[in-house]
Amino acid sequence: MNNLKVTRNKKTKILVVGDVHGDTGLVKKMAKKAEEEKVDLVILTGDLTLAEQSTKNLIGPFLKVKKQVLLLHGNHESIATTDFLTELYGPSTKNLHGYSIQKNDIGIFGAGGADIGPDTINESEIFKILKKGNDEVKNMKKRVMVTHMHAEGTDSEFSGWPGSSGIRKAIEKLQPDLFIHSHIHEAEGLEEKIGKTIIINVGRKGRIIEL
């Protein structure tokens, strides 16, 4: 598992995982990693299920090792599914879609969904959602933007799947320090930069990020 040190002084350690697709064995493995690496936070970037199949044991293993979990819906589940999971597991779990949280000196905000799936989202809407979240944490020392889908004009488009113009606009206008997404499996691990924003495509292997 690769690490990215965005700053020299380690303050917050985050495990980011995308495209779980109902793989409970993978979740257990990632939960063990979260415990061993003593991460402060876990972020799941959507496609938790495989076409809305079972949500069992997708969040619980992380809570058993006392980790806070942020999650988004992808194109394989609805907003209602992620809302159900956050209500089921209580205050240690938060649906990041349209919301933000503050962790130490970091502000994290996000938007789930894609242009396919049970809850499609148009480009103007995704920008508005991301701007709202950013506005809530704009004075934080570091800002992290999280989505399921990739941005237009980024390297993940090599897959042939167009990126989101709304997300691209959010990167350019809001200039978060870090942008994390998944969605394009074969692009996992790609890193690039737009302006000052570091962009990372995370996936099933997981990624530990220190901020």
N, C-alpha and C positions, 0 to 999 in steps of 0.2 A: 504494500500500500504506500503510495507516494505522499509526501508531505509538502506543503507549500507554506513558507514563512513569509507573510506579507509585511510584517514588521520585525525588527530585531528583538524587541521585548515581548516575550510571550505573555499574554494576558488571558485569552480565552481560547479554548481548544474545542473545535467543532468537528463532529463526524457527519459528513454529508453522503447520503445514499440515494440513488435514483433507480427507477424501473424495477422495483422488487417483484412485481407481477405475481403476488401471492405465494412466493417461495418462502415458506416458514423456516426451512433449513438455513437459508441465507440470512433471514432476520436474526435467528439465534446466533449465527456466526458473527454478525455485525454487532449484536448486543454484547457478546463476549469481548469483541475488539474494543467497544466503547468502555467497558469496565476496565480492561487491561491497560488501555491508553489513558484512562482517567479523564475522559472528555467531559466538558462542561455542558454540552448541548448536542442533540442529534437533530438533523434536518432531513426529512424525506421529501424528495422533489417530485412526487407524483408517479402515476402508474403503480400504485400500491397493489392493486388487484389485477387479475386477468379477466377483463370484460365483466366486471362487477361480481366475480365469483367470491368465494369466502373471504371475509375480513378477519377471520379467527387467527390469533397469534401473530398479528402483524405489528402491534404496538406494545402489547404486554411484556415481551421479553426485554425491551428497553427500560420499562418502568420497574421491572424486577431488579435491575441493577442500578435503580435510582437515577435515571437520566431523564431530563426534560426533553420532550419531543415536539418539534414543529413539523407540520405536514401541509402538503398541497394536493389537490386533485390533479390528475393528468387527463389523458384522453381515454383511459380505461375505466374510470369511475366518475361519479357525479359529485358535485359540491355536497349534496345530501349525505353521501357516504362518508366524506371526511368530517362533516358536522356530526354525524352519528358517532364516529370514532372519538372525537374530542369530548363529546358529552359522556360517552361510555367510560372513558378513562380519566376524566376529571381534570383538575387544574394543572397537572403536569404535562398536559397535551394541549396544543393550540393549533387551530386551522389558520394558517398564515394568509389565506386568500383575502385580500382587501384589508388586512390588518398589519400591525407592526408590534415588535417587542423590543425592549431594551435589555441588553445583557452586558453587565459591566459598563464599558464605555463604547459599546457597539450597538447600533440601531439596525434591526433586521426587518425587512418588509418584503411582501411578495404577492404574486398572482398565479393561480393555477390554470388548468385547462389548456386547450389547443384549438386549432381550427377544424378538428374532427372530434368525435366522441359524444357522450351524452349531454355535456354542457359546453357547447362551443362558445367562443368569445371573440367578438370583433375587435379590430385594431384600435379604434378610438376608446372602446371600453377598457381594454387592457392597459392602455396608457393612463387613463383616468384613475384606475385602481392603483397602479404603481405610484402615480404622483401623490395620491392621498396618503399611501403608506409612507412615502418618503417625507412628506410634509410633517408627519408626526415625529420623525427622528432626525430631521435635517440639521439639528444642532449637535448631534452626537459626534464623537471624535472619528469614528469609522462607521460607514454605512454599507450594508450588504443587501443586495437585491436578489431575490430568488424567484424563479419561475420554473414551469415544467418545460415549456417550449423554448427553442433557440431563437436568436435574433436574426433579422434579415441582414444579409451581407457578411455573415460570419462563416468561419471555416466548416462548421457543421453542415452547411448547405451542400458539401461535396456529395452527400447522400442522395441528392436529387430532390430532397424535401425542402421547399422554401421556408425561410424563417419569418418571424413576425416583424412587421414594420412598426407596430405599436411598441414592442419591446426595444427595438432599435432606437426609436425616438426617446424612450425613457432613459436609455444609456446615455444618449447624447445630451439630453436636456437636464437630467438629474445628476449625472456623473457620479454614480456610486463608486466606492473604492473597489468593490468586488461584485461581480455578477455570476451567479451559479445557476445552472440549468441541467436538464438531462434530455430525454425524449429520443434523441438519435443514438441508438445503441452503439453503432459501429464507430461513432465519433467520440466515445468515452475516452477521457484523458486529454483531449485537445485543450490547449491554452492559447490565448491570444489577448490582444489589448485594443481597446478603442478609447482614444484620449488617455485619461488616467485610470480608466476602469479595466481591471484584470478580469478576464472571462474564462471560466472553467466549465467544461462539459463533464459532469460527474455521472457515474452509473452504478452498476451492480457491484463492482469491486470496492466501492466506497472510497472516500477521500478524507483525510484529516487535514484540516486547515487551522492554522494558528494565527490569531489576530491580536 
